[in-house]
């Protein structure tokens, strides 16, 4: 188990074998910023990473393993000063939030209302670049989804 600065115990994050997540994220972010269609299996940087893709007109695709890179925790960040990424909030279903966090190199997690279903497109997600301070454990309304960056 890992202990962060607020005293909340987090489980160890498992590694994705041989996935260069940093370089894969950079490549995906570039292609998305250019609005160019892609599938990660095309990129050497994404070899051995869970697959995802972007098709024109905003359509995205994900392998079942892709969602396993994300871990859910029962805390939220009360004070967002210095913790939020630039483009907030994101509206969409859970996979939209995961995708937006993935393509933002500063994003390590996002917070989402617990009452929103994974497929609810009206849900707001707040992308986070820092989750080590101002954590409120067991919040009744929000939870945080963290990207497994240990790959």
ABEGO torsion letter per residue (X at the ends): XBBBAAGBBBBBBBBBBGBBAAAAAAAAAAAAAAGBBBBAAABAAABGBBBBBBBBGGBBBBBAAAAAABBBBBBBBABABGABBABOBBBEBAAAAAAAAAABAABABBBBBAABBAABAABBBBBBABAABGBBBGBAABBBBBBBABX
